[in-house]
Amino acid sequence: MTLLETAAPAAAQTPDMWSQIFVFVLATFIGLGVIRRVSRLLHTPLMSLTNAISAIAVVGAILVAGPDYPIEIRILGTIAVFASMTNIVSGFLITERMLKMFKTEHKPGEGPRP
């Protein structure tokens, strides 16, 4: 066997980088379009859903950051863990802040405080 015969199957298995970039950019624009059209009343439930999706991304990123992959992929996995965790924490903080806007200072039947 020559070197070209052994390298051909490995080259056939590599994904097309431009198609992956195209899918990423397309998903970004579709995501931005969908999020912009969401009413403010649905923001808190959507943040909860986003936190759940980010939690799944954290699990996947932890698996990719493991020792079974090359160093470049592990670095990207570590960055993905950091980005997903930042998204989860900030989502909870924003949700908590929005829920505080709907809380009242007095108990029902007590009347407003002076």
C-alpha positions as CSV (number, residue, x, y, z in Angstrom):
1,M,0.0,0.0,0.0
2,T,1.2,3.5,-0.8
3,L,0.8,6.5,1.4
4,L,-2.0,7.9,-0.9
5,E,-4.1,4.7,-0.5
6,T,-4.0,4.9,3.3
7,A,-4.6,8.6,3.4
8,A,-7.6,8.6,1.1
9,P,-10.2,7.1,3.6
10,A,-9.1,9.6,6.2
11,A,-9.6,12.5,3.8
12,A,-13.0,11.2,2.8
13,Q,-14.2,11.3,6.5
14,T,-13.3,14.9,7.2
15,P,-16.4,17.1,7.1
16,D,-16.7,20.0,4.7
17,M,-15.7,23.1,6.7
18,W,-17.6,25.6,4.5
19,S,-20.9,23.7,4.8
20,Q,-20.5,23.7,8.6
21,I,-19.8,27.5,8.6
22,F,-22.8,28.1,6.3
23,V,-25.1,26.1,8.7
24,F,-23.7,28.0,11.7
25,V,-24.2,31.5,10.1
26,L,-27.7,30.5,8.9
27,A,-28.7,29.2,12.3
28,T,-27.4,32.5,13.9
29,F,-29.5,34.7,11.6
30,I,-32.6,32.5,12.1
31,G,-32.1,32.5,15.8
32,L,-31.8,36.3,15.9
33,G,-34.9,36.7,13.8
34,V,-36.9,34.4,16.1
35,I,-35.7,36.0,19.3
36,R,-36.4,39.5,18.1
37,R,-40.1,38.7,17.5
38,V,-40.7,37.3,21.0
39,S,-43.0,39.3,23.2
40,R,-41.7,40.4,26.6
41,L,-44.3,38.2,28.4
42,L,-42.7,35.1,27.0
43,H,-39.2,36.1,27.9
44,T,-39.0,34.3,31.3
45,P,-40.2,30.9,30.0
46,L,-37.9,31.2,27.0
47,M,-35.0,31.9,29.3
48,S,-35.7,28.8,31.3
49,L,-35.8,26.8,28.0
50,T,-32.5,28.4,26.9
51,N,-30.9,27.5,30.2
52,A,-32.0,23.8,29.7
53,I,-30.5,23.8,26.2
54,S,-27.3,25.4,27.5
55,A,-27.1,22.7,30.2
56,I,-27.2,20.0,27.4
57,A,-24.4,22.0,25.6
58,V,-22.3,22.0,28.8
59,V,-22.6,18.2,29.0
60,G,-21.5,17.8,25.4
61,A,-18.7,20.3,25.8
62,I,-17.4,18.5,28.8
63,L,-17.3,15.3,26.8
64,V,-15.4,17.0,24.0
65,A,-13.0,18.6,26.4
66,G,-12.0,15.1,27.6
67,P,-8.6,13.5,27.1
68,D,-9.7,11.4,24.1
69,Y,-9.4,14.2,21.6
70,P,-6.6,16.3,20.2
71,I,-5.5,19.4,22.0
72,E,-7.2,21.8,19.5
73,I,-10.6,20.2,20.1
74,R,-10.1,20.1,23.8
75,I,-9.4,23.8,23.8
76,L,-12.5,24.5,21.8
77,G,-14.5,22.2,24.2
78,T,-13.1,24.2,27.2
79,I,-14.2,27.4,25.6
80,A,-17.7,25.9,24.9
81,V,-18.0,24.9,28.6
82,F,-17.1,28.4,29.7
83,A,-19.5,30.1,27.2
84,S,-22.4,27.7,28.1
85,M,-21.9,28.2,31.8
86,T,-21.8,32.0,31.4
87,N,-25.0,31.8,29.4
88,I,-26.7,29.7,32.1
89,V,-25.6,31.9,35.0
90,S,-26.6,35.1,33.2
91,G,-29.9,33.6,32.2
92,F,-30.8,32.8,35.8
93,L,-29.7,36.3,36.9
94,I,-31.8,38.0,34.2
95,T,-34.8,35.7,35.0
96,E,-34.6,36.5,38.7
97,R,-34.4,40.2,37.9
98,M,-37.5,40.1,35.7
99,L,-39.4,38.1,38.3
100,K,-38.6,40.8,41.0
101,M,-40.4,43.3,38.8
102,F,-43.7,41.4,39.3
103,K,-43.4,41.0,43.1
104,T,-45.3,43.4,45.3
105,E,-44.1,44.7,48.6
106,H,-47.3,44.1,50.6
107,K,-49.4,41.0,51.3
108,P,-52.8,40.6,49.6
109,G,-55.6,42.3,51.7
110,E,-53.1,44.4,53.7
111,G,-53.2,47.4,51.5
112,P,-50.2,49.5,50.2
113,R,-47.6,50.5,52.7
114,P,-47.1,54.2,53.3
